[in-house]
Amino acid sequence: MGLFRRGPKRDPRDTPRDPAFEFLSEGEGRMLRGLTREAFAERGLEVTVFADHMTDSAQRNYNLYNLAAGCHNDERGSRAWPALIRDHVDKLVRAMDAPSALDTLSHDELRARLFPRVTSDTNLPDDPAFVYAPAPAPGLREVLALDLPESVQTLPGDALAALGDLAELRLRAMNNLRALPVEEHEVVTHEDGGTFHLLAGDSFFTASRVLVLDDLVRRITGKDLGPDGALVAFPFRHVLAFHPITGMDVVPALNALAGFAAARHEEAPGPVSPYVYWWHRRRLTQLSERVDDGIGITVGAEFQELLERLLADDTDGD
């Protein structure tokens, strides 16, 4: 993923910004839409261009956010955009023309591709077909999705009902999630001393591994999470950051993760959440929030009690 490598060449921030995607300049936005329209035309599809999406003659919508973020973050700069956009449109067109995996794969094959996915609730339609999806924290939903060769298909309740019992399907999806390989892992040290583990990968379900964090931490560090849990952040689908809570180093880690989550959420494909959470007993409690002048930290009584206990333990140790 190259999260901490030298960034791509971009237009200066003082250049007039694109009205839909603030991380692009006006010129970059025009280039993105022009290249995308051309790519569709080359494949026999005429599209109507809007600020943040395109529609074809069948009124199918193609959201541009993830493509815009992917182009923006490509370390090769705008010279790589034509090929990246053509590849993206190729995948969209193939997925659109291909028969549904639900019709072509056996139930066993579908279950083998089934994963839980944590997503922002704004990414789901206001549709009773998704009432089955629990909310692991306010603003988040946990859906079940198929990991297909060139796309991820989020499944509505009626499709899941045809596959079997929902509880059994979720258990199978969780086991599939646990079996994913660890693609990239590093320990990040922030300038203020805060440290956290960073897991990154091409999988669309990397951020969703927060659902099996205890297993993941044991696998990466060789140690079980302690009774106080961990801080976690999952700003977009390809990363998960965590800091096991063992002492007062949780304070600089919280500040470091809050900044990381907010910054990486803004300009990334597949954004999930800009916040830091406390993972405790497999529950998520939000600790950071957006305020007018940046990022704020808000802790409830339970986390405050934890901090006071850790401080007392640290003082006694001195």
C-alpha positions as CSV (number, residue, x, y, z in Angstrom):
1,M,0.0,0.0,0.0
2,G,2.9,2.4,0.5
3,L,1.2,4.5,3.1
4,F,4.4,6.2,4.3
5,R,6.3,6.4,1.1
6,R,6.8,9.6,-0.8
7,G,3.5,10.9,-2.0
8,P,2.4,11.3,-5.7
9,K,2.9,14.6,-7.6
10,R,-0.2,16.7,-7.1
11,D,-1.3,20.2,-8.0
12,P,-0.5,22.7,-5.2
13,R,-3.1,23.1,-2.6
14,D,-3.5,26.8,-3.4
15,T,-4.7,25.8,-6.9
16,P,-8.6,26.2,-7.2
17,R,-10.2,23.0,-5.9
18,D,-12.6,20.7,-7.6
19,P,-16.2,21.3,-6.4
20,A,-17.0,17.6,-5.7
21,F,-13.6,16.3,-4.6
22,E,-11.6,18.8,-2.6
23,F,-8.5,16.7,-2.7
24,L,-8.3,17.3,-6.5
25,S,-7.7,20.6,-8.2
26,E,-10.2,21.9,-10.8
27,G,-7.8,20.8,-13.6
28,E,-7.4,17.3,-12.1
29,G,-11.2,17.0,-11.7
30,R,-11.7,17.9,-15.4
31,M,-9.0,15.4,-16.4
32,L,-10.6,12.6,-14.3
33,R,-14.1,13.1,-15.8
34,G,-12.8,13.5,-19.3
35,L,-10.7,10.3,-19.2
36,T,-13.5,8.4,-17.5
37,R,-16.1,9.5,-20.1
38,E,-13.7,8.5,-22.9
39,A,-13.1,5.1,-21.3
40,F,-16.8,4.4,-21.3
41,A,-17.2,5.6,-24.9
42,E,-14.4,3.3,-26.0
43,R,-16.5,0.4,-24.6
44,G,-19.6,1.5,-26.4
45,L,-21.3,3.3,-23.5
46,E,-22.3,7.0,-23.6
47,V,-22.5,8.5,-20.1
48,T,-23.9,11.7,-18.7
49,V,-21.3,13.4,-16.5
50,F,-22.2,14.9,-13.1
51,A,-19.9,16.3,-10.5
52,D,-19.6,13.1,-8.4
53,H,-21.0,10.4,-10.6
54,M,-22.0,9.4,-14.2
55,T,-25.1,7.7,-15.5
56,D,-25.6,5.7,-18.7
57,S,-28.7,5.4,-20.9
58,A,-30.1,2.6,-18.6
59,Q,-29.9,5.1,-15.7
60,R,-27.2,3.0,-14.0
61,N,-25.1,5.2,-11.7
62,Y,-21.3,5.1,-11.5
63,N,-20.0,6.8,-8.4
64,L,-16.6,8.6,-9.0
65,Y,-15.4,9.0,-5.5
66,N,-13.3,5.8,-5.2
67,L,-11.8,6.3,-8.7
68,A,-11.0,10.0,-7.8
69,A,-9.3,8.9,-4.6
70,G,-7.5,6.1,-6.3
71,C,-6.1,8.4,-8.9
72,H,-5.2,11.0,-6.3
73,N,-3.2,8.5,-4.2
74,D,-1.4,6.8,-7.0
75,E,2.3,7.5,-6.4
76,R,3.0,7.8,-10.1
77,G,1.0,10.9,-10.4
78,S,-1.4,11.9,-13.2
79,R,0.6,10.2,-15.9
80,A,-0.7,6.9,-14.6
81,W,-4.4,8.1,-14.6
82,P,-5.3,7.0,-18.2
83,A,-4.3,3.3,-17.6
84,L,-5.8,3.3,-14.1
85,I,-9.1,4.7,-15.3
86,R,-9.3,2.3,-18.3
87,D,-8.7,-0.6,-16.0
88,H,-11.4,0.6,-13.5
89,V,-14.0,1.1,-16.3
90,D,-13.1,-2.3,-17.7
91,K,-13.9,-3.9,-14.4
92,L,-17.2,-2.0,-14.1
93,V,-18.3,-3.0,-17.6
94,R,-17.3,-6.7,-17.1
95,A,-19.2,-6.8,-13.8
96,M,-22.2,-5.1,-15.4
97,D,-22.3,-7.6,-18.3
98,A,-21.5,-10.7,-16.3
99,P,-24.2,-13.0,-14.8
100,S,-24.7,-12.7,-11.1
101,A,-22.4,-14.8,-9.0
102,L,-25.6,-15.8,-7.0
103,D,-26.8,-17.5,-10.2
104,T,-23.6,-19.1,-11.4
105,L,-21.7,-20.3,-8.2
106,S,-22.8,-23.2,-6.0
107,H,-23.8,-22.5,-2.4
108,D,-20.4,-23.9,-1.2
109,E,-18.5,-21.6,-3.5
110,L,-20.5,-18.6,-2.4
111,R,-19.9,-19.4,1.3
112,A,-16.2,-19.7,0.6
113,R,-16.3,-16.1,-0.8
114,L,-18.5,-14.7,2.0
115,F,-17.0,-12.1,4.4
116,P,-18.3,-9.6,6.9
117,R,-17.7,-6.0,5.9
118,V,-17.7,-3.0,8.1
119,T,-18.9,0.1,6.2
120,S,-20.3,3.5,6.9
121,D,-24.0,3.4,7.1
122,T,-24.1,6.2,4.4
123,N,-22.8,3.6,1.9
124,L,-26.0,1.5,2.3
125,P,-29.3,2.3,0.7
126,D,-32.3,3.1,2.9
127,D,-33.7,-0.3,2.2
128,P,-35.3,-2.9,4.4
129,A,-33.2,-5.5,2.7
130,F,-30.3,-4.4,4.9
131,V,-32.1,-4.4,8.3
132,Y,-30.2,-7.6,9.1
133,A,-26.9,-5.7,9.3
134,P,-25.9,-4.8,12.9
135,A,-24.3,-1.5,13.9
136,P,-21.0,-2.2,15.7
137,A,-20.9,1.5,16.5
138,P,-23.0,4.6,15.7
139,G,-22.6,5.4,12.0
140,L,-21.2,1.9,11.1
141,R,-22.9,-1.2,9.7
142,E,-21.7,-4.8,9.4
143,V,-22.9,-6.4,6.2
144,L,-22.1,-9.7,4.5
145,A,-20.5,-9.5,1.1
146,L,-19.0,-11.7,-1.6
147,D,-15.4,-11.3,-2.5
148,L,-15.4,-11.8,-6.3
149,P,-12.4,-11.7,-8.6
150,E,-13.0,-8.1,-9.7
151,S,-15.5,-6.7,-7.3
152,V,-17.2,-7.0,-3.9
153,Q,-20.9,-7.6,-3.9
154,T,-22.8,-6.6,-0.8
155,L,-25.7,-9.0,-0.2
156,P,-29.2,-8.0,0.8
157,G,-31.3,-10.0,3.2
158,D,-33.2,-11.9,0.6
159,A,-30.1,-13.2,-1.1
160,L,-28.7,-14.4,2.3
161,A,-32.0,-16.2,3.1
162,A,-31.5,-18.2,-0.1
163,L,-28.0,-19.3,1.1
164,G,-29.0,-20.5,4.6
165,D,-29.3,-19.5,8.2
166,L,-28.0,-16.0,8.8
167,A,-26.2,-16.9,12.0
168,E,-24.4,-19.8,10.3
169,L,-23.5,-17.6,7.3
170,R,-22.0,-14.9,9.6
171,L,-20.0,-17.6,11.4
172,R,-18.6,-18.9,8.1
173,A,-17.9,-15.3,7.0
174,M,-16.0,-14.6,10.2
175,N,-13.9,-17.7,9.8
176,N,-13.1,-16.6,6.2
177,L,-12.0,-13.2,7.6
178,R,-9.7,-14.8,10.2
179,A,-8.1,-16.9,7.4
180,L,-7.0,-13.9,5.4
181,P,-3.2,-13.5,5.1
182,V,-1.4,-10.6,6.7
183,E,-0.3,-8.6,3.7
184,E,1.7,-5.6,5.2
185,H,2.4,-4.9,8.8
186,E,4.6,-2.3,10.5
187,V,4.9,-0.5,13.8
188,V,4.4,3.2,13.3
189,T,6.0,5.7,15.8
190,H,4.5,9.2,15.7
191,E,6.6,12.3,16.3
192,D,5.0,12.8,19.8
193,G,6.0,9.3,20.8
194,G,2.7,7.5,20.1
195,T,3.0,4.1,18.5
196,F,0.6,1.8,16.8
197,H,0.5,-1.3,14.6
198,L,-0.6,-0.7,11.0
199,L,-2.0,-3.5,8.9
200,A,-2.4,-2.7,5.2
201,G,-3.4,-4.7,2.2
202,D,-5.2,-4.9,-1.1
203,S,-8.1,-6.9,0.4
204,F,-11.3,-4.9,0.6
205,F,-11.8,-6.5,4.0
206,T,-8.6,-5.3,5.8
207,A,-10.5,-2.7,7.8
208,S,-13.2,-5.2,8.6
209,R,-10.6,-7.4,10.5
210,V,-11.4,-5.2,13.5
211,L,-14.3,-7.7,14.0
212,V,-11.7,-10.4,14.8
213,L,-9.1,-8.1,16.4
214,D,-8.3,-10.5,19.3
215,D,-7.3,-13.2,16.9
216,L,-5.4,-10.8,14.6
217,V,-3.4,-9.3,17.5
218,R,-2.4,-12.7,18.7
219,R,-1.3,-13.7,15.2
220,I,0.7,-10.5,14.6
221,T,2.3,-9.9,18.0
222,G,2.3,-13.5,19.5
223,K,0.5,-12.1,22.5
224,D,-3.1,-12.0,23.6
225,L,-4.9,-8.7,24.1
226,G,-5.0,-7.8,27.7
227,P,-8.3,-7.2,29.6
228,D,-8.2,-3.5,28.7
229,G,-8.5,-4.1,25.0
230,A,-7.0,-1.8,22.3
231,L,-7.4,1.4,20.5
232,V,-8.4,0.9,16.8
233,A,-8.8,3.0,13.7
234,F,-10.0,1.9,10.2
235,P,-10.2,5.0,8.1
236,F,-10.6,3.2,4.8
237,R,-11.1,-0.3,3.6
238,H,-7.4,-1.2,3.0
239,V,-6.0,-0.4,6.5
240,L,-6.5,-1.3,10.1
241,A,-4.4,0.4,12.9
242,F,-4.4,-0.8,16.5
243,H,-2.6,-0.1,19.8
244,P,-2.9,-2.8,22.6
245,I,-3.6,-1.0,25.9
246,T,-1.1,-1.9,28.5
247,G,-0.2,1.4,30.2
248,M,-0.1,5.2,29.9
249,D,1.4,5.1,26.5
250,V,-2.2,4.8,25.5
251,V,-2.5,8.7,25.6
252,P,0.1,9.5,22.9
253,A,-1.1,6.5,20.9
254,L,-4.7,7.9,21.1
255,N,-3.6,11.3,19.8
256,A,-1.5,9.7,17.0
257,L,-4.3,7.4,15.9
258,A,-6.8,10.3,15.9
259,G,-4.7,12.3,13.6
260,F,-4.0,9.3,11.4
261,A,-7.6,8.3,11.1
262,A,-8.9,11.7,10.2
263,A,-6.2,12.4,7.6
264,R,-6.4,9.0,5.9
265,H,-10.2,9.0,5.8
266,E,-10.5,12.1,3.6
267,E,-8.7,11.1,0.5
268,A,-8.8,7.3,0.3
269,P,-10.9,4.9,-1.7
270,G,-13.5,3.0,0.3
271,P,-13.7,5.4,3.3
272,V,-15.0,3.8,6.5
273,S,-14.6,6.0,9.5
274,P,-12.4,9.1,10.5
275,Y,-12.6,8.2,14.2
276,V,-10.6,6.2,16.8
277,Y,-12.4,3.6,18.8
278,W,-11.8,1.7,22.0
279,W,-12.1,-2.1,21.3
280,H,-13.1,-3.7,24.6
281,R,-14.8,-7.0,25.1
282,R,-15.5,-7.1,21.4
283,R,-17.4,-3.8,21.6
284,L,-16.4,-0.5,19.9
285,T,-16.7,2.8,21.7
286,Q,-15.9,6.0,19.7
287,L,-13.2,8.2,21.3
288,S,-12.5,10.9,18.7
289,E,-14.7,13.4,16.9
290,R,-14.6,16.2,14.4
291,V,-14.7,19.7,15.9
292,D,-14.5,23.1,14.2
293,D,-10.8,23.5,14.6
294,G,-9.8,19.9,14.0
295,I,-10.0,16.7,16.0
296,G,-11.4,16.3,19.5
297,I,-11.1,13.5,22.0
298,T,-14.1,12.6,24.1
299,V,-14.1,9.8,26.6
300,G,-16.9,8.4,28.6
301,A,-16.9,7.4,32.2
302,E,-15.7,3.8,31.6
303,F,-12.6,4.9,29.5
304,Q,-11.9,7.7,32.0
305,E,-11.8,5.1,34.8
306,L,-9.4,3.0,32.8
307,L,-7.1,6.0,32.3
308,E,-7.2,6.8,36.0
309,R,-6.3,3.2,36.9
310,L,-3.5,3.1,34.4
311,L,-2.1,6.4,35.8
312,A,-2.3,5.0,39.3
313,D,-0.5,1.8,38.3
314,D,2.2,3.9,36.5
315,T,2.7,6.1,39.6
316,D,2.9,3.1,41.9
317,G,5.5,1.6,39.6
318,D,7.6,4.6,40.0
